[in-house]
Amino acid sequence: MEERPSAAIVIIGDEILKGQTYDTNSHFLCKNLYQLGVKVSRIVVIPDQVDSIAEEVAYCSKNFEFVLTSGGIGPTHDDVTYLGVAQAFGEKLVKNVELANMVYDLFNSDNIKMEVIEKTCMLPESSQLHYPAQPASKEEVFPIVSVFNVYIFPGIPTYLEFAFQFLKDIFCQSNARKFHTRALYIDIDEIKISEQLRKAAEKFETKVQIGSYPKILNELYRVQIILEGDTEDALEEVEIYLRQNLPSNKIVNPCDAFSIENIDYLYTFKIFGESDDPVKKTIVILEDCLNRFELENLCISFNGGKDCTLLLHIACLVFYKHKGESFHSFKALYIRPKDPFPEVEDFITNCVERRSMDELDTTQITPSDTKDSQINWLSNKITTAMSQAGMLRTSKLGDERSKPWFDGECYLAKRR
């Protein structure tokens, strides 16, 4: 496989090492760097100690193209990341006037002592400030500091994720190529297919990396096999080989998702004991939408829940049945809460990857936005939104706070 830009992640914080705080930052950075074609080769968690920070940063800076640190850049006595990074490069901390002016403007009305403000503005001599590409004004967005190839992010996940999304172009190098991946799901114990996997890994070691991951207590499959390569052609070759050499009756859903068999099964499916079949109602609603509107003007609400996940699968088959090979894209709307559950985020990401959704269009919804303004935003994006009417009847979960009119981010995703 081709060489790609390399990265190391340094998580800084005593609270992580003591188990007092979950480290979600390394997972977020790994996932997003991977999507950019950057290979993360090292993750380390170290305490809030200047010497430890300096030693680790110096090592990583010499051995990796990018170093991303998280934590330890606040105003308190145990925030010593800047000092540690400065020591790694043999530099001193100096007052950054640009940052000092920004911090003073933000906090001068809060009766905060000047020495506290001064501490947050003492940066290594070679520091550079990085702002989002098009902020409303620099005063409204706190910059990320870099020293050579070391990028210093805050430890608070919300701030880190916000900053990374706006600054990720820094890590998009000309030699970075997207990783291509596929997954196979096997309903058999890993030990029973280890020999076949070993032979496949040896046969295709220059083309594809094969990973095997057992899943405990999963009702659908016992092993997930991940194929990673530089091209789709290479993945196709390995997948064909594995399907020929693994027990075919143990491969979960080995046929194409859009096969005639699956479409026929959906249209003949009946729920036992249901006189008013909700699946049939769903199909009728989807087909009615297709008759009334162009596919590019339809949108499915998707938040990772069981109802909309089922709707997603049904919609794909209905669209393919009516559009055939011309079915190449659909829009799905995901309103991201301010503090989403990591498990939900991972599931939605997997759905995006498995359904080839990409070209995410994001818009921030603020607490001051009225419901009417949010509806107006949606109407500018789509002609009509297909609701979950006619879905399988399930227990009503959540309350008013779980409805989609809240502080968060909106995503429009297209399936290709």
N, C-alpha and C positions, 0 to 999 in steps of 0.2 A: 504494500500500500504506500501511497505517496506521503512524503513528509509534510507536516502541517505546523503552523505556529504553536509553540508550547506555552503553557501557563502554570504558575504555582499560586495557590491560595493560602494566605496566612491569616488565620482567625486568632484574634488577640482578646483575651479576657479571662480573668480568674473565675468569673461566674460560669463560664462554659466548662472549665476543667472541674469545677465543684458540682456540676450537675444542677445548678440553680437556674440556668437558662438554656433553652433549646437552641442549638445551632441550625438555623434554617438558611443562613446566608451561603454556606458552602454549597448546599444543594442547589439553591437558586443560581449561583454563579456557574457551577458545573453545567447545569442544564442549558443555560443561555450561551455560554461560551461554546459548548458543543454544537449548538445550532448555528453558530457563526463559523464553524470549521476550525476552532481552536482546541487543541488537545490539552486538557488539564492532566498533568503528570504528577502533581504533588499537592497534598492538602495537609496542613499542620496546624494544631491548636497550641498556643503558647500563652504563658501568664503575662500579666501587666508588669513586666520587668524590662528595664531599658536594655540590659546586656543581652537578654534572650531575644528581644526584638531585633537588635542590631545584628546579632549573629545569624539569625534565620533570614533576615532581609538581604544581608550581604551574600549569603550562599545562594539564595533563590535568584537574585538579580544577575549573578554571574552564569547561572545554569539554565535560565528560562527566558523566553522573549518578553513575557509579561509576568508581573507579580501584582496580585491584588490583595490588599490587606483589608481587614474589617475590624473595627472597634478601636477604642482608646484615643479618640480625638476630641473629647469634650473638655469642659472647663475645670473638672475636679482634679484632685491631687493624684489619682490613679490613672489619669489619661496621659500616657507617656509615649504614645505611638510616634508622634512627630520627633520627639527627642531620640527615640530608638532608631528611626530611619536616618536622621541626621548623623548619628554616630556610625551607622553602617557605611556611610560614604565619607566619613572623616570631616563632616561639616558642623557648623554651629547653627543654632536657632537664631533667626533674625526676625524683626517685626516686618510683616508684609503689609504695606500701607494700604493697598487696594482692599485687602480683606478686612483690615482694621476699620476703614471707613464704612464698609458694608455692615459689619457687626455693630458698630456704634450707632448707625442709623436704625438698625433693627431693635436695639435694646436700650437706647439712651433714655427712653421714657419709663423704664421699668425699675429705676433706682438700683441698678446693678453696679457694683463697685468697678472702677476702671481697671483694677488689677486683674479682675476676672475676665473682662473683655480682652485685655492685653494678652492673657495666656492663650486664648484661642487663636490669636493672630501671630504667634511665634512659630515660624515654619523653617524647615531646612533651607539653606542658602540657594540651592538650585531649584526650588519649588516653582511649579507652574500651576496656574488656576485654569480649570476646565468648566465651562458653563454649558448648559443645554444649547442645542443648535439655535433655537429661536425663542428664548424666554421673553415674556412680556417686558421685563427689565431685569438687569443683573441683580438688583436689590431683592427681587422676589424669589430668587433661586440661589441657594447656598452652593458654592462651587466645590468640585472635587480637586484635591491637590495631588499632583504627581511629582516625583523626584526621579529623573531619568526614566527607567522602565517600571517603576513602582507606582501603583495607583492606590491611593489611600481613601478607602470608603468608610462611612460611618457604620457603627455596629447595629443600630436600630434597623430591623429588616425593611420597614416601610420606606425609610429614607434611602437605604442602599438600593432597593429595587427601583425606586423612582429615578435615582441618579443614573443607574446602569442603563436603563432603557433609553435615556436621552443621550448617553455618551457611548453607546456600544459601537458606534462607527469607528471609534479609536482602535478597536480590536479586529476590525474587518480588514485584513491585510490582502494585498494583491495575490499572494501565494496561498491564501486560505480557500479551500474548496469544501463545499458542504459534504458532510458525512451522509452516505446513503445506508439506510437500515431496513431490514425486514424482520418479521417475527414468525416463528412456527410454534404451535402449542401442541404438546404431546401428552396424552393421558396414559403414561407409563412411568415407572420409577426410573430415575436418572441412571442408576447403576446398570440397568438393562440395555441402555443405548450408548453407554460410554465408549464402547469399542467402535461403533459406527461413527460417533462424533470425532474420535481420535483420528480415524482414517480420513475423514473429510477435512479436518484441520490441517493434516499433513499434505493432503492433495492440493489444497487451495491456499496454503499459507501465504503466498505472495500476492493473492488477490483479495481475500476476504478474511476477516477475523470472526471466529465463531465463539459465542459465549453461551453457556448452559446454566440456567438458574432454576433450581427446584422451588416449587410452590407448595407449601404445607397447608393442608386443610382446604384446598381449593376444590370445589365440586366439579369444575369443568375440565381442568387439566392439571398435570403434576409437574411438568417441565416447560419452561419458556426458553426457546432457542432464539438468540438474537444474532442476525447476520449483519456485519458492517463492512462496507467496501467503498471504493472510489466511484463506481458506476453501477447503474441498474443492471446492465448486462452481466456484470460479475455476480451480482446477487442472484439473478435469474439462474445462472449456471449452477451455482451452489444449491439453490433451493430445489432445482430439478433432481440433482444428485441425492440430496437428503430424502426427498419424497420417494425416490426409487429404492433407497436402502434402509429406511425406517419402516416399522410396521404400519402399513397404510391404514389399518383399522384403528390405530391409536393416535392418528393425527386429527386434531380437532378441527372441524370445518375445512377439510382439504380442498373443497371446490371453490370456485370464484363466487364472491358474495353476490354478484349480479347474474348468477346462473339462471337458466330457465327453470331449473328444479326449485330454486328458492322462490322465484316469482310465483310459480304455480302453487307452491306450498302456502304462500301468504294469501293468495286469492281463494284458496279452498279451506283455509284455517277456520275452525269453529271452536268457540269456547263452550265447554260442557255446561249445560244448565243455564246458559244465557239466551233468553228469547230475543232480547234486543242487543244484538252483537256489537260491542263498542269498536272492535277491530274493523268490522265492515263499515261502521259509521266514519271511522277515521279515513279509510280508503275513499269513501264518497266525498268527504270534505277536500281531500288532497286533489282528487280528480276534478272536482268543481273549480278549485283554484287554478288548475292547469288550463281548464277551458276558458276561464275568464281573464287570466293574466299570463304574460310571458314569464318564463321561469326566472329570468334575471330580476324580475320585479316581485318575487316572493321571498319571504324570510321566515325561518323557523326559530322560535325562541329556545335557547339551549343553555341550561345551567348545570348539567351533570346529574340531575335527578333521574329517578327511574322512569317517570312519565315521558319526559322529553327525550331521554335516551331511546326508549322504545319508539317514539315518534320519529326520531332520526333514522332508525333502521327501516321502518315502514316507508318513510318518505323516499329514501334512496331507491328502494325497489319499485315504488310506484313511478317515480320520475324516470327510472331506466326503462320500465315497461313501455312508457308512452313516448319517450324521447330516443331510446336506443343509444347508438354510439354518439349521437349529438348531445347527450347528457354529459356535460363536462364541468358544470359548476352550479353551486347553489349558495345562498347566503344563510348564515346562522348568526343570531344575535346572542351574545353572552354579556350580561351586565355583571361586572366583577365587583363584589363587595369590597369595602375598604380593608377588611382583615379576613381574607378567605381562608378556609381550611386547606392546608397543604395537600391533603388527600384528594380533595375535590379538584384543586388545581392540576394535580398529576393526572387524574382521570380525564379531565377535559383536554389536557395536552395530548394524552394518548389517543383520544377520540379524534383530535385534529390530525395527528400523524396517520392514524389508520384510515381515516377518510380523506386524507390528502388535502385538508383545509389549510390554506395559507393566506398570504396577503392580508394580514390583520390590520384593520383600520381602528385606531383607538381614539376615544373622546372622553375627556374627564367630565363627570357630572358632579357638581359641587352641592353642598347642603342648601345653598341659597336658591338653587334652581327650582322653579315651580313644576308641578306635574305637567302643566300646559307647555312649558318651554321644553320639557323632555319629549313630549309627544311631537312637538314641532321638529325637534332634532331627528326623531325617528322618521317622520314623514318626508324629510329631505333626503333620507338615505334609501328608503324603500317605498314601494307603492302600496303594498299590503302586507300584513303580518299574519301568518297562519298560526292560529292558537292551538291549544291542546284539547279543544272541544272534541268529544267523541273518543277520547282515549280510554284505556282500561280504567275502571273505577278503582281508586285506591284510597287509603285513609288520607285525610287532609292533614298535612303536617305544617308546622310553623304558625306564625301569627302575622299581625299587620306589619311587623318589622321585617319580615322575610319577603315582603312583596318587592317587586323590582323598582320601586321608586325610592331610591336611597342613594347615599353617598357612595360612589364607586366609579369604575371605568366601564365603558361599553366597547365591545369588539364586534366588528363585522367580519365574518370568515367566509371564504369562498372555497368550495371543493373543486379540484381540477381533475 
